[in-house]
């Protein structure tokens, strides 16, 4: 049986409110992903938070694949499109679950592994702690973590997944902008240094 539930879910951080769509309906999932694609075609960095978030101005899509009647081609193709970078924290489990049903994310970044704290004291000490701060008020118990396949998800599962997806999107987007800014600043500094040396070569 198909279902679609929409919520304005709690604060991810600050005053950010998230519009959440929880569904197993193929048409609803497809139309939401089409909205994402229209937005992402104009974005320099095409970042998607796992589950599915492309920013606070767009709904977070929680597509309950395990409860869908059949495959959603639009969803499958979206994951497989190499133009998009899917990001999350410790997403090995998500990758494994998708592979069990024959799906693959073409380009993904596990922030937990890619961005380490310089003075790390743990093997995976990273910005996962920052994500935890943003999702701090919805910590799932071990029993709840084993019920992700239940239909439909509980409100605690929905709130956790939505905030986690948005936090991953927001953190990686900001890191990408910062890294790009640093590269441009370094390049500009090098070019300025070269021009200065070049001007010093002239005899007056």
Beta strands, then each sheet from edge to edge (+ up, - down):
strand 1: 4-11
strand 2: 17-23
strand 3: 47-49
strand 4: 60-63
strand 5: 85-88
strand 6: 108-110
sheet 1: 1+ 2- 4-
sheet 2: 3+ 5+ 6+
end
